């Protein structure tokens, strides 16, 4: 979520907020959440351009034992 602290998310979705840094300051804050099921926020992402969904493009990398 980009500069969208006011967005009402379904319960139990935890968002980590990161501050934007850079010369142009086009991004103030970015919220990141890992979802196992994106279904509860699909409609929200369609209605609000600040909310975006991304899916992994590779397998999860795990440390070798």
PDBQT receptor file of N, H, CA, C and O in Angstrom, charges set to zero:
ATOM      1  N   UNK A   1       0.847  -1.158   0.000  1.00  0.00    +0.000 N 
ATOM      2  CA  UNK A   1       0.000   0.000   0.000  1.00  0.00    +0.000 C 
ATOM      3  C   UNK A   1       0.895   1.224   0.000  1.00  0.00    +0.000 C 
ATOM      4  O   UNK A   1       1.857   1.317   0.762  1.00  0.00    +0.000 OA
ATOM      5  N   UNK A   2       0.565   2.125  -0.841  1.00  0.00    +0.000 N 
ATOM      6  H   UNK A   2      -0.217   2.049  -1.460  1.00  0.00    +0.000 HD
ATOM      7  CA  UNK A   2       1.387   3.322  -0.988  1.00  0.00    +0.000 C 
ATOM      8  C   UNK A   2       0.686   4.519  -0.361  1.00  0.00    +0.000 C 
ATOM      9  O   UNK A   2      -0.382   4.934  -0.811  1.00  0.00    +0.000 OA
ATOM     10  N   UNK A   3       1.305   5.072   0.692  1.00  0.00    +0.000 N 
ATOM     11  H   UNK A   3       2.172   4.735   1.058  1.00  0.00    +0.000 HD
ATOM     12  CA  UNK A   3       0.734   6.233   1.387  1.00  0.00    +0.000 C 
ATOM     13  C   UNK A   3      -0.742   6.020   1.692  1.00  0.00    +0.000 C 
ATOM     14  O   UNK A   3      -1.576   6.861   1.357  1.00  0.00    +0.000 OA
ATOM     15  N   UNK A   4      -1.066   4.893   2.331  1.00  0.00    +0.000 N 
ATOM     16  H   UNK A   4      -0.389   4.210   2.603  1.00  0.00    +0.000 HD
ATOM     17  CA  UNK A   4      -2.474   4.523   2.519  1.00  0.00    +0.000 C 
ATOM     18  C   UNK A   4      -2.764   4.005   3.919  1.00  0.00    +0.000 C 
ATOM     19  O   UNK A   4      -3.432   2.981   4.068  1.00  0.00    +0.000 OA
ATOM     20  N   UNK A   5      -2.282   4.682   4.939  1.00  0.00    +0.000 N 
ATOM     21  H   UNK A   5      -1.739   5.514   4.818  1.00  0.00    +0.000 HD
ATOM     22  CA  UNK A   5      -2.555   4.233   6.312  1.00  0.00    +0.000 C 
ATOM     23  C   UNK A   5      -4.039   4.267   6.646  1.00  0.00    +0.000 C 
ATOM     24  O   UNK A   5      -4.472   3.585   7.575  1.00  0.00    +0.000 OA
ATOM     25  N   UNK A   6      -4.825   5.042   5.914  1.00  0.00    +0.000 N 
ATOM     26  H   UNK A   6      -4.473   5.596   5.160  1.00  0.00    +0.000 HD
ATOM     27  CA  UNK A   6      -6.254   5.159   6.190  1.00  0.00    +0.000 C 
ATOM     28  C   UNK A   6      -7.082   4.019   5.593  1.00  0.00    +0.000 C 
ATOM     29  O   UNK A   6      -8.289   3.962   5.831  1.00  0.00    +0.000 OA
ATOM     30  N   UNK A   7      -6.483   3.128   4.839  1.00  0.00    +0.000 N 
ATOM     31  H   UNK A   7      -5.503   3.175   4.646  1.00  0.00    +0.000 HD
ATOM     32  CA  UNK A   7      -7.212   2.011   4.223  1.00  0.00    +0.000 C 
ATOM     33  C   UNK A   7      -7.639   1.023   5.305  1.00  0.00    +0.000 C 
ATOM     34  O   UNK A   7      -6.828   0.630   6.143  1.00  0.00    +0.000 OA
ATOM     35  N   UNK A   8      -8.889   0.629   5.288  1.00  0.00    +0.000 N 
ATOM     36  H   UNK A   8      -9.548   0.949   4.607  1.00  0.00    +0.000 HD
ATOM     37  CA  UNK A   8      -9.423  -0.338   6.247  1.00  0.00    +0.000 C 
ATOM     38  C   UNK A   8      -9.229  -1.740   5.689  1.00  0.00    +0.000 C 
ATOM     39  O   UNK A   8      -9.851  -2.113   4.695  1.00  0.00    +0.000 OA
ATOM     40  N   UNK A   9      -8.371  -2.505   6.329  1.00  0.00    +0.000 N 
ATOM     41  H   UNK A   9      -7.866  -2.201   7.137  1.00  0.00    +0.000 HD
ATOM     42  CA  UNK A   9      -8.093  -3.876   5.916  1.00  0.00    +0.000 C 
ATOM     43  C   UNK A   9      -8.883  -4.858   6.767  1.00  0.00    +0.000 C 
ATOM     44  O   UNK A   9      -9.258  -4.542   7.896  1.00  0.00    +0.000 OA
ATOM     45  N   UNK A  10      -9.136  -6.049   6.229  1.00  0.00    +0.000 N 
ATOM     46  H   UNK A  10      -8.831  -6.305   5.312  1.00  0.00    +0.000 HD
ATOM     47  CA  UNK A  10      -9.783  -7.081   7.045  1.00  0.00    +0.000 C 
ATOM     48  C   UNK A  10      -8.934  -7.389   8.285  1.00  0.00    +0.000 C 
ATOM     49  O   UNK A  10      -7.720  -7.188   8.284  1.00  0.00    +0.000 OA
ATOM     50  N   UNK A  11      -9.581  -7.872   9.323  1.00  0.00    +0.000 N 
ATOM     51  H   UNK A  11     -10.567  -8.036   9.324  1.00  0.00    +0.000 HD
ATOM     52  CA  UNK A  11      -8.885  -8.223  10.563  1.00  0.00    +0.000 C 
ATOM     53  C   UNK A  11      -7.792  -9.247  10.295  1.00  0.00    +0.000 C 
ATOM     54  O   UNK A  11      -7.871 -10.035   9.353  1.00  0.00    +0.000 OA
ATOM     55  N   UNK A  12      -6.784  -9.217  11.133  1.00  0.00    +0.000 N 
ATOM     56  H   UNK A  12      -6.720  -8.577  11.898  1.00  0.00    +0.000 HD
ATOM     57  CA  UNK A  12      -5.664 -10.168  11.116  1.00  0.00    +0.000 C 
ATOM     58  C   UNK A  12      -4.658  -9.954   9.999  1.00  0.00    +0.000 C 
ATOM     59  O   UNK A  12      -3.747 -10.766   9.841  1.00  0.00    +0.000 OA
ATOM     60  N   UNK A  13      -4.788  -8.896   9.227  1.00  0.00    +0.000 N 
ATOM     61  H   UNK A  13      -5.528  -8.235   9.356  1.00  0.00    +0.000 HD
ATOM     62  CA  UNK A  13      -3.759  -8.599   8.233  1.00  0.00    +0.000 C 
ATOM     63  C   UNK A  13      -2.803  -7.598   8.873  1.00  0.00    +0.000 C 
ATOM     64  O   UNK A  13      -3.175  -6.465   9.177  1.00  0.00    +0.000 OA
ATOM     65  N   UNK A  14      -1.571  -8.042   9.070  1.00  0.00    +0.000 N 
ATOM     66  H   UNK A  14      -1.270  -8.962   8.823  1.00  0.00    +0.000 HD
ATOM     67  CA  UNK A  14      -0.565  -7.197   9.699  1.00  0.00    +0.000 C 
ATOM     68  C   UNK A  14       0.266  -6.513   8.619  1.00  0.00    +0.000 C 
ATOM     69  O   UNK A  14       0.753  -7.162   7.693  1.00  0.00    +0.000 OA
ATOM     70  N   UNK A  15       0.420  -5.222   8.744  1.00  0.00    +0.000 N 
ATOM     71  H   UNK A  15       0.024  -4.695   9.496  1.00  0.00    +0.000 HD
ATOM     72  CA  UNK A  15       1.155  -4.433   7.762  1.00  0.00    +0.000 C 
ATOM     73  C   UNK A  15       2.420  -3.878   8.404  1.00  0.00    +0.000 C 
ATOM     74  O   UNK A  15       2.375  -3.320   9.500  1.00  0.00    +0.000 OA
ATOM     75  N   UNK A  16       3.541  -4.033   7.721  1.00  0.00    +0.000 N 
ATOM     76  H   UNK A  16       3.578  -4.486   6.830  1.00  0.00    +0.000 HD
ATOM     77  CA  UNK A  16       4.797  -3.416   8.139  1.00  0.00    +0.000 C 
ATOM     78  C   UNK A  16       4.964  -2.148   7.304  1.00  0.00    +0.000 C 
ATOM     79  O   UNK A  16       4.940  -2.208   6.075  1.00  0.00    +0.000 OA
ATOM     80  N   UNK A  17       5.130  -1.009   7.963  1.00  0.00    +0.000 N 
ATOM     81  H   UNK A  17       5.149  -0.960   8.962  1.00  0.00    +0.000 HD
ATOM     82  CA  UNK A  17       5.238   0.269   7.266  1.00  0.00    +0.000 C 
ATOM     83  C   UNK A  17       6.693   0.683   7.135  1.00  0.00    +0.000 C 
ATOM     84  O   UNK A  17       7.445   0.680   8.109  1.00  0.00    +0.000 OA
ATOM     85  N   UNK A  18       7.071   1.032   5.934  1.00  0.00    +0.000 N 
ATOM     86  H   UNK A  18       6.460   1.034   5.142  1.00  0.00    +0.000 HD
ATOM     87  CA  UNK A  18       8.429   1.481   5.627  1.00  0.00    +0.000 C 
ATOM     88  C   UNK A  18       8.370   2.939   5.195  1.00  0.00    +0.000 C 
ATOM     89  O   UNK A  18       7.439   3.348   4.502  1.00  0.00    +0.000 OA
ATOM     90  N   UNK A  19       9.348   3.713   5.597  1.00  0.00    +0.000 N 
ATOM     91  H   UNK A  19      10.105   3.381   6.160  1.00  0.00    +0.000 HD
ATOM     92  CA  UNK A  19       9.412   5.119   5.187  1.00  0.00    +0.000 C 
ATOM     93  C   UNK A  19      10.178   5.234   3.878  1.00  0.00    +0.000 C 
ATOM     94  O   UNK A  19      11.218   4.603   3.689  1.00  0.00    +0.000 OA
ATOM     95  N   UNK A  20       9.650   6.045   2.989  1.00  0.00    +0.000 N 
ATOM     96  H   UNK A  20       8.805   6.558   3.143  1.00  0.00    +0.000 HD
ATOM     97  CA  UNK A  20      10.335   6.302   1.727  1.00  0.00    +0.000 C 
ATOM     98  C   UNK A  20      11.459   7.301   1.926  1.00  0.00    +0.000 C 
ATOM     99  O   UNK A  20      11.314   8.277   2.661  1.00  0.00    +0.000 OA
ATOM    100  N   UNK A  21      12.560   7.056   1.278  1.00  0.00    +0.000 N 
ATOM    101  H   UNK A  21      12.679   6.262   0.680  1.00  0.00    +0.000 HD
ATOM    102  CA  UNK A  21      13.674   7.995   1.303  1.00  0.00    +0.000 C 
ATOM    103  C   UNK A  21      14.121   8.226  -0.124  1.00  0.00    +0.000 C 
ATOM    104  O   UNK A  21      13.972   7.350  -0.976  1.00  0.00    +0.000 OA
ATOM    105  N   UNK A  22      14.644   9.351  -0.379  1.00  0.00    +0.000 N 
ATOM    106  H   UNK A  22      14.765  10.063   0.313  1.00  0.00    +0.000 HD
ATOM    107  CA  UNK A  22      15.103   9.667  -1.724  1.00  0.00    +0.000 C 
ATOM    108  C   UNK A  22      15.009  11.156  -1.972  1.00  0.00    +0.000 C 
ATOM    109  O   UNK A  22      14.382  11.890  -1.207  1.00  0.00    +0.000 OA
ATOM    110  N   UNK A  23      15.622  11.584  -3.020  1.00  0.00    +0.000 N 
ATOM    111  H   UNK A  23      16.132  10.988  -3.641  1.00  0.00    +0.000 HD
ATOM    112  CA  UNK A  23      15.655  13.008  -3.321  1.00  0.00    +0.000 C 
ATOM    113  C   UNK A  23      14.297  13.572  -3.710  1.00  0.00    +0.000 C 
ATOM    114  O   UNK A  23      13.957  14.686  -3.312  1.00  0.00    +0.000 OA
ATOM    115  N   UNK A  24      13.523  12.829  -4.473  1.00  0.00    +0.000 N 
ATOM    116  H   UNK A  24      13.799  11.923  -4.796  1.00  0.00    +0.000 HD
ATOM    117  CA  UNK A  24      12.255  13.376  -4.955  1.00  0.00    +0.000 C 
ATOM    118  C   UNK A  24      11.088  13.178  -3.985  1.00  0.00    +0.000 C 
ATOM    119  O   UNK A  24      10.061  13.842  -4.127  1.00  0.00    +0.000 OA
ATOM    120  N   UNK A  25      11.223  12.277  -2.999  1.00  0.00    +0.000 N 
ATOM    121  H   UNK A  25      12.057  11.737  -2.884  1.00  0.00    +0.000 HD
ATOM    122  CA  UNK A  25      10.194  12.033  -1.976  1.00  0.00    +0.000 C 
ATOM    123  C   UNK A  25       8.821  11.752  -2.591  1.00  0.00    +0.000 C 
ATOM    124  O   UNK A  25       7.811  12.231  -2.076  1.00  0.00    +0.000 OA
ATOM    125  N   UNK A  26       8.769  10.991  -3.672  1.00  0.00    +0.000 N 
ATOM    126  H   UNK A  26       9.589  10.602  -4.090  1.00  0.00    +0.000 HD
ATOM    127  CA  UNK A  26       7.483  10.666  -4.288  1.00  0.00    +0.000 C 
ATOM    128  C   UNK A  26       6.700   9.653  -3.461  1.00  0.00    +0.000 C 
ATOM    129  O   UNK A  26       5.490   9.512  -3.637  1.00  0.00    +0.000 OA
ATOM    130  N   UNK A  27       7.374   8.955  -2.571  1.00  0.00    +0.000 N 
ATOM    131  H   UNK A  27       8.357   9.070  -2.428  1.00  0.00    +0.000 HD
ATOM    132  CA  UNK A  27       6.725   7.974  -1.713  1.00  0.00    +0.000 C 
ATOM    133  C   UNK A  27       7.047   8.317  -0.266  1.00  0.00    +0.000 C 
ATOM    134  O   UNK A  27       8.217   8.378   0.111  1.00  0.00    +0.000 OA
ATOM    135  N   UNK A  28       6.022   8.540   0.545  1.00  0.00    +0.000 N 
ATOM    136  H   UNK A  28       5.071   8.490   0.239  1.00  0.00    +0.000 HD
ATOM    137  CA  UNK A  28       6.230   8.838   1.950  1.00  0.00    +0.000 C 
ATOM    138  C   UNK A  28       6.327   7.554   2.760  1.00  0.00    +0.000 C 
ATOM    139  O   UNK A  28       7.272   7.353   3.522  1.00  0.00    +0.000 OA
ATOM    140  N   UNK A  29       5.318   6.673   2.581  1.00  0.00    +0.000 N 
ATOM    141  H   UNK A  29       4.550   6.836   1.962  1.00  0.00    +0.000 HD
ATOM    142  CA  UNK A  29       5.292   5.400   3.292  1.00  0.00    +0.000 C 
ATOM    143  C   UNK A  29       4.802   4.297   2.372  1.00  0.00    +0.000 C 
ATOM    144  O   UNK A  29       4.013   4.531   1.457  1.00  0.00    +0.000 OA
ATOM    145  N   UNK A  30       5.286   3.093   2.630  1.00  0.00    +0.000 N 
ATOM    146  H   UNK A  30       5.927   2.903   3.373  1.00  0.00    +0.000 HD
ATOM    147  CA  UNK A  30       4.855   1.925   1.872  1.00  0.00    +0.000 C 
ATOM    148  C   UNK A  30       4.550   0.820   2.875  1.00  0.00    +0.000 C 
ATOM    149  O   UNK A  30       5.397   0.475   3.698  1.00  0.00    +0.000 OA
ATOM    150  N   UNK A  31       3.346   0.265   2.809  1.00  0.00    +0.000 N 
ATOM    151  H   UNK A  31       2.658   0.545   2.140  1.00  0.00    +0.000 HD
ATOM    152  CA  UNK A  31       2.956  -0.812   3.714  1.00  0.00    +0.000 C 
ATOM    153  C   UNK A  31       3.068  -2.151   3.006  1.00  0.00    +0.000 C 
ATOM    154  O   UNK A  31       2.603  -2.309   1.877  1.00  0.00    +0.000 OA
ATOM    155  N   UNK A  32       3.690  -3.117   3.677  1.00  0.00    +0.000 N 
ATOM    156  H   UNK A  32       4.067  -2.989   4.595  1.00  0.00    +0.000 HD
ATOM    157  CA  UNK A  32       3.870  -4.452   3.123  1.00  0.00    +0.000 C 
ATOM    158  C   UNK A  32       3.194  -5.479   4.019  1.00  0.00    +0.000 C 
ATOM    159  O   UNK A  32       3.310  -5.424   5.243  1.00  0.00    +0.000 OA
ATOM    160  N   UNK A  33       2.488  -6.413   3.397  1.00  0.00    +0.000 N 
ATOM    161  H   UNK A  33       2.393  -6.457   2.402  1.00  0.00    +0.000 HD
ATOM    162  CA  UNK A  33       1.859  -7.510   4.140  1.00  0.00    +0.000 C 
ATOM    163  C   UNK A  33       1.995  -8.781   3.303  1.00  0.00    +0.000 C 
ATOM    164  O   UNK A  33       1.881  -8.746   2.078  1.00  0.00    +0.000 OA
ATOM    165  N   UNK A  34       2.237  -9.894   3.979  1.00  0.00    +0.000 N 
ATOM    166  H   UNK A  34       2.329  -9.922   4.975  1.00  0.00    +0.000 HD
ATOM    167  CA  UNK A  34       2.297 -11.188   3.307  1.00  0.00    +0.000 C 
ATOM    168  C   UNK A  34       0.949 -11.858   3.512  1.00  0.00    +0.000 C 
ATOM    169  O   UNK A  34       0.510 -12.067   4.643  1.00  0.00    +0.000 OA
ATOM    170  N   UNK A  35       0.299 -12.191   2.407  1.00  0.00    +0.000 N 
ATOM    171  H   UNK A  35       0.655 -12.021   1.489  1.00  0.00    +0.000 HD
ATOM    172  CA  UNK A  35      -1.028 -12.813   2.466  1.00  0.00    +0.000 C 
ATOM    173  C   UNK A  35      -0.963 -14.228   1.912  1.00  0.00    +0.000 C 
ATOM    174  O   UNK A  35      -0.392 -14.463   0.847  1.00  0.00    +0.000 OA
ATOM    175  N   UNK A  36      -1.547 -15.156   2.635  1.00  0.00    +0.000 N 
ATOM    176  H   UNK A  36      -2.010 -14.965   3.500  1.00  0.00    +0.000 HD
ATOM    177  CA  UNK A  36      -1.624 -16.525   2.121  1.00  0.00    +0.000 C 
ATOM    178  C   UNK A  36      -2.829 -16.676   1.204  1.00  0.00    +0.000 C 
ATOM    179  O   UNK A  36      -2.849 -17.538   0.325  1.00  0.00    +0.000 OA
ATOM    180  N   UNK A  37      -3.832 -15.830   1.415  1.00  0.00    +0.000 N 
ATOM    181  H   UNK A  37      -3.816 -15.130   2.129  1.00  0.00    +0.000 HD
ATOM    182  CA  UNK A  37      -5.031 -15.831   0.573  1.00  0.00    +0.000 C 
ATOM    183  C   UNK A  37      -5.415 -14.380   0.288  1.00  0.00    +0.000 C 
ATOM    184  O   UNK A  37      -5.882 -13.684   1.189  1.00  0.00    +0.000 OA
ATOM    185  N   UNK A  38      -5.228 -13.912  -0.941  1.00  0.00    +0.000 N 
ATOM    186  H   UNK A  38      -4.848 -14.477  -1.673  1.00  0.00    +0.000 HD
ATOM    187  CA  UNK A  38      -5.527 -12.515  -1.263  1.00  0.00    +0.000 C 
ATOM    188  C   UNK A  38      -7.018 -12.221  -1.472  1.00  0.00    +0.000 C 
ATOM    189  O   UNK A  38      -7.394 -11.061  -1.635  1.00  0.00    +0.000 OA
ATOM    190  N   UNK A  39      -7.859 -13.235  -1.469  1.00  0.00    +0.000 N 
ATOM    191  H   UNK A  39      -7.553 -14.178  -1.337  1.00  0.00    +0.000 HD
ATOM    192  CA  UNK A  39      -9.279 -13.060  -1.773  1.00  0.00    +0.000 C 
ATOM    193  C   UNK A  39      -9.964 -11.955  -0.962  1.00  0.00    +0.000 C 
ATOM    194  O   UNK A  39     -10.752 -11.196  -1.527  1.00  0.00    +0.000 OA
ATOM    195  N   UNK A  40      -9.688 -11.837   0.353  1.00  0.00    +0.000 N 
ATOM    196  H   UNK A  40      -9.048 -12.453   0.812  1.00  0.00    +0.000 HD
ATOM    197  CA  UNK A  40     -10.395 -10.802   1.123  1.00  0.00    +0.000 C 
ATOM    198  C   UNK A  40     -10.098  -9.364   0.704  1.00  0.00    +0.000 C 
ATOM    199  O   UNK A  40     -10.864  -8.464   1.048  1.00  0.00    +0.000 OA
ATOM    200  N   UNK A  41      -9.013  -9.121  -0.025  1.00  0.00    +0.000 N 
ATOM    201  H   UNK A  41      -8.390  -9.853  -0.304  1.00  0.00    +0.000 HD
ATOM    202  CA  UNK A  41      -8.726  -7.736  -0.409  1.00  0.00    +0.000 C 
ATOM    203  C   UNK A  41      -8.720  -7.501  -1.913  1.00  0.00    +0.000 C 
ATOM    204  O   UNK A  41      -8.304  -6.434  -2.366  1.00  0.00    +0.000 OA
ATOM    205  N   UNK A  42      -9.169  -8.471  -2.692  1.00  0.00    +0.000 N 
ATOM    206  H   UNK A  42      -9.507  -9.337  -2.324  1.00  0.00    +0.000 HD
ATOM    207  CA  UNK A  42      -9.200  -8.288  -4.148  1.00  0.00    +0.000 C 
ATOM    208  C   UNK A  42     -10.058  -7.094  -4.552  1.00  0.00    +0.000 C 
ATOM    209  O   UNK A  42      -9.635  -6.285  -5.378  1.00  0.00    +0.000 OA
ATOM    210  N   UNK A  43     -11.250  -6.972  -3.987  1.00  0.00    +0.000 N 
ATOM    211  H   UNK A  43     -11.594  -7.629  -3.316  1.00  0.00    +0.000 HD
ATOM    212  CA  UNK A  43     -12.124  -5.845  -4.329  1.00  0.00    +0.000 C 
ATOM    213  C   UNK A  43     -11.515  -4.515  -3.908  1.00  0.00    +0.000 C 
ATOM    214  O   UNK A  43     -11.611  -3.525  -4.633  1.00  0.00    +0.000 OA
ATOM    215  N   UNK A  44     -10.893  -4.494  -2.747  1.00  0.00    +0.000 N 
ATOM    216  H   UNK A  44     -10.815  -5.298  -2.158  1.00  0.00    +0.000 HD
ATOM    217  CA  UNK A  44     -10.238  -3.281  -2.273  1.00  0.00    +0.000 C 
ATOM    218  C   UNK A  44      -9.131  -2.859  -3.232  1.00  0.00    +0.000 C 
ATOM    219  O   UNK A  44      -9.003  -1.676  -3.547  1.00  0.00    +0.000 OA
ATOM    220  N   UNK A  45      -8.342  -3.802  -3.691  1.00  0.00    +0.000 N 
ATOM    221  H   UNK A  45      -8.446  -4.763  -3.435  1.00  0.00    +0.000 HD
ATOM    222  CA  UNK A  45      -7.251  -3.494  -4.633  1.00  0.00    +0.000 C 
ATOM    223  C   UNK A  45      -7.794  -2.988  -5.964  1.00  0.00    +0.000 C 
ATOM    224  O   UNK A  45      -7.149  -2.169  -6.619  1.00  0.00    +0.000 OA
ATOM    225  N   UNK A  46      -8.955  -3.456  -6.370  1.00  0.00    +0.000 N 
ATOM    226  H   UNK A  46      -9.479  -4.122  -5.838  1.00  0.00    +0.000 HD
ATOM    227  CA  UNK A  46      -9.565  -2.971  -7.618  1.00  0.00    +0.000 C 
ATOM    228  C   UNK A  46     -10.084  -1.544  -7.470  1.00  0.00    +0.000 C 
ATOM    229  O   UNK A  46     -10.031  -0.762  -8.420  1.00  0.00    +0.000 OA
ATOM    230  N   UNK A  47     -10.586  -1.201  -6.279  1.00  0.00    +0.000 N 
ATOM    231  H   UNK A  47     -10.629  -1.836  -5.507  1.00  0.00    +0.000 HD
ATOM    232  CA  UNK A  47     -11.177   0.122  -6.042  1.00  0.00    +0.000 C 
ATOM    233  C   UNK A  47     -10.159   1.194  -5.692  1.00  0.00    +0.000 C 
ATOM    234  O   UNK A  47     -10.350   2.361  -6.034  1.00  0.00    +0.000 OA
ATOM    235  N   UNK A  48      -9.080   0.818  -5.017  1.00  0.00    +0.000 N 
ATOM    236  H   UNK A  48      -8.924  -0.130  -4.739  1.00  0.00    +0.000 HD
ATOM    237  CA  UNK A  48      -8.132   1.808  -4.510  1.00  0.00    +0.000 C 
ATOM    238  C   UNK A  48      -6.766   1.601  -5.172  1.00  0.00    +0.000 C 
ATOM    239  O   UNK A  48      -6.114   0.589  -4.918  1.00  0.00    +0.000 OA
ATOM    240  N   UNK A  49      -6.326   2.530  -6.009  1.00  0.00    +0.000 N 
ATOM    241  H   UNK A  49      -6.856   3.353  -6.215  1.00  0.00    +0.000 HD
ATOM    242  CA  UNK A  49      -5.056   2.351  -6.722  1.00  0.00    +0.000 C 
ATOM    243  C   UNK A  49      -3.823   2.349  -5.811  1.00  0.00    +0.000 C 
ATOM    244  O   UNK A  49      -2.733   1.980  -6.247  1.00  0.00    +0.000 OA
ATOM    245  N   UNK A  50      -3.990   2.758  -4.555  1.00  0.00    +0.000 N 
ATOM    246  H   UNK A  50      -4.876   3.058  -4.201  1.00  0.00    +0.000 HD
ATOM    247  CA  UNK A  50      -2.865   2.723  -3.620  1.00  0.00    +0.000 C 
ATOM    248  C   UNK A  50      -2.585   1.315  -3.107  1.00  0.00    +0.000 C 
ATOM    249  O   UNK A  50      -1.506   1.044  -2.579  1.00  0.00    +0.000 OA
ATOM    250  N   UNK A  51      -3.558   0.422  -3.262  1.00  0.00    +0.000 N 
ATOM    251  H   UNK A  51      -4.435   0.642  -3.690  1.00  0.00    +0.000 HD
ATOM    252  CA  UNK A  51      -3.422  -0.963  -2.796  1.00  0.00    +0.000 C 
ATOM    253  C   UNK A  51      -3.086  -1.835  -3.992  1.00  0.00    +0.000 C 
ATOM    254  O   UNK A  51      -3.821  -1.861  -4.979  1.00  0.00    +0.000 OA
ATOM    255  N   UNK A  52      -1.980  -2.542  -3.900  1.00  0.00    +0.000 N 
ATOM    256  H   UNK A  52      -1.383  -2.521  -3.098  1.00  0.00    +0.000 HD
ATOM    257  CA  UNK A  52      -1.534  -3.388  -5.006  1.00  0.00    +0.000 C 
ATOM    258  C   UNK A  52      -1.219  -4.778  -4.505  1.00  0.00    +0.000 C 
ATOM    259  O   UNK A  52      -0.756  -4.960  -3.379  1.00  0.00    +0.000 OA
ATOM    260  N   UNK A  53      -1.474  -5.752  -5.348  1.00  0.00    +0.000 N 
ATOM    261  H   UNK A  53      -1.850  -5.604  -6.263  1.00  0.00    +0.000 HD
ATOM    262  CA  UNK A  53      -1.169  -7.147  -5.018  1.00  0.00    +0.000 C 
ATOM    263  C   UNK A  53      -0.068  -7.646  -5.937  1.00  0.00    +0.000 C 
ATOM    264  O   UNK A  53      -0.093  -7.411  -7.145  1.00  0.00    +0.000 OA
ATOM    265  N   UNK A  54       0.883  -8.327  -5.358  1.00  0.00    +0.000 N 
ATOM    266  H   UNK A  54       0.904  -8.518  -4.377  1.00  0.00    +0.000 HD
ATOM    267  CA  UNK A  54       1.976  -8.935  -6.125  1.00  0.00    +0.000 C 
ATOM    268  C   UNK A  54       2.068 -10.401  -5.725  1.00  0.00    +0.000 C 
ATOM    269  O   UNK A  54       1.785 -10.756  -4.581  1.00  0.00    +0.000 OA
ATOM    270  N   UNK A  55       2.456 -11.236  -6.653  1.00  0.00    +0.000 N 
ATOM    271  H   UNK A  55       2.685 -10.947  -7.582  1.00  0.00    +0.000 HD
ATOM    272  CA  UNK A  55       2.668 -12.639  -6.313  1.00  0.00    +0.000 C 
ATOM    273  C   UNK A  55       4.131 -12.980  -6.582  1.00  0.00    +0.000 C 
ATOM    274  O   UNK A  55       4.767 -12.370  -7.442  1.00  0.00    +0.000 OA
ATOM    275  N   UNK A  56       4.659 -13.950  -5.850  1.00  0.00    +0.000 N 
ATOM    276  H   UNK A  56       4.143 -14.445  -5.151  1.00  0.00    +0.000 HD
ATOM    277  CA  UNK A  56       6.063 -14.331  -6.047  1.00  0.00    +0.000 C 
ATOM    278  C   UNK A  56       6.291 -14.848  -7.465  1.00  0.00    +0.000 C 
ATOM    279  O   UNK A  56       5.422 -15.482  -8.062  1.00  0.00    +0.000 OA
ATOM    280  N   UNK A  57       7.464 -14.565  -7.979  1.00  0.00    +0.000 N 
ATOM    281  H   UNK A  57       8.170 -14.049  -7.494  1.00  0.00    +0.000 HD
ATOM    282  CA  UNK A  57       7.790 -15.086  -9.319  1.00  0.00    +0.000 C 
ATOM    283  C   UNK A  57       8.794 -16.236  -9.229  1.00  0.00    +0.000 C 
ATOM    284  O   UNK A  57       9.222 -16.776 -10.249  1.00  0.00    +0.000 OA
ATOM    285  N   UNK A  58       9.165 -16.602  -8.003  1.00  0.00    +0.000 N 
ATOM    286  H   UNK A  58       8.818 -16.163  -7.175  1.00  0.00    +0.000 HD
ATOM    287  CA  UNK A  58      10.088 -17.719  -7.829  1.00  0.00    +0.000 C 
ATOM    288  C   UNK A  58       9.714 -18.473  -6.563  1.00  0.00    +0.000 C 
ATOM    289  O   UNK A  58       8.891 -18.013  -5.771  1.00  0.00    +0.000 OA
ATOM    290  N   UNK A  59      10.320 -19.621  -6.384  1.00  0.00    +0.000 N 
ATOM    291  H   UNK A  59      10.989 -19.994  -7.028  1.00  0.00    +0.000 HD
ATOM    292  CA  UNK A  59      10.102 -20.412  -5.179  1.00  0.00    +0.000 C 
ATOM    293  C   UNK A  59      10.744 -19.721  -3.985  1.00  0.00    +0.000 C 
ATOM    294  O   UNK A  59      11.660 -18.912  -4.137  1.00  0.00    +0.000 OA
ATOM    295  N   UNK A  60      10.252 -20.051  -2.798  1.00  0.00    +0.000 N 
ATOM    296  H   UNK A  60       9.508 -20.708  -2.675  1.00  0.00    +0.000 HD
ATOM    297  CA  UNK A  60      10.823 -19.502  -1.582  1.00  0.00    +0.000 C 
ATOM    298  C   UNK A  60      12.245 -20.017  -1.397  1.00  0.00    +0.000 C 
ATOM    299  O   UNK A  60      12.496 -21.211  -1.558  1.00  0.00    +0.000 OA
ATOM    300  N   UNK A  61      13.159 -19.144  -1.065  1.00  0.00    +0.000 N 
ATOM    301  H   UNK A  61      12.955 -18.174  -0.934  1.00  0.00    +0.000 HD
ATOM    302  CA  UNK A  61      14.554 -19.528  -0.855  1.00  0.00    +0.000 C 
ATOM    303  C   UNK A  61      14.730 -19.869   0.626  1.00  0.00    +0.000 C 
ATOM    304  O   UNK A  61      14.382 -19.080   1.504  1.00  0.00    +0.000 OA
ATOM    305  N   UNK A  62      15.269 -21.041   0.879  1.00  0.00    +0.000 N 
ATOM    306  H   UNK A  62      15.552 -21.682   0.166  1.00  0.00    +0.000 HD
ATOM    307  CA  UNK A  62      15.484 -21.479   2.260  1.00  0.00    +0.000 C 
ATOM    308  C   UNK A  62      16.968 -21.709   2.486  1.00  0.00    +0.000 C 
ATOM    309  O   UNK A  62      17.692 -22.130   1.584  1.00  0.00    +0.000 OA
ATOM    310  N   UNK A  63      17.406 -21.427   3.701  1.00  0.00    +0.000 N 
ATOM    311  H   UNK A  63      16.818 -21.085   4.434  1.00  0.00    +0.000 HD
ATOM    312  CA  UNK A  63      18.801 -21.663   4.058  1.00  0.00    +0.000 C 
ATOM    313  C   UNK A  63      19.057 -23.172   4.105  1.00  0.00    +0.000 C 
ATOM    314  O   UNK A  63      18.204 -23.938   4.554  1.00  0.00    +0.000 OA
ATOM    315  N   UNK A  64      20.216 -23.586   3.647  1.00  0.00    +0.000 N 
ATOM    316  H   UNK A  64      20.909 -22.964   3.282  1.00  0.00    +0.000 HD
ATOM    317  CA  UNK A  64      20.536 -25.006   3.688  1.00  0.00    +0.000 C 
ATOM    318  C   UNK A  64      20.850 -25.412   5.119  1.00  0.00    +0.000 C 
ATOM    319  O   UNK A  64      21.359 -24.608   5.901  1.00  0.00    +0.000 OA
ATOM    320  N   UNK A  65      20.540 -26.692   5.471  1.00  0.00    +0.000 N 
ATOM    321  H   UNK A  65      20.127 -27.345   4.836  1.00  0.00    +0.000 HD
ATOM    322  CA  UNK A  65      20.748 -27.148   6.848  1.00  0.00    +0.000 C 
ATOM    323  C   UNK A  65      22.131 -27.698   7.047  1.00  0.00    +0.000 C 
ATOM    324  O   UNK A  65      22.473 -28.126   8.149  1.00  0.00    +0.000 OA
TER     325      UNK A  65
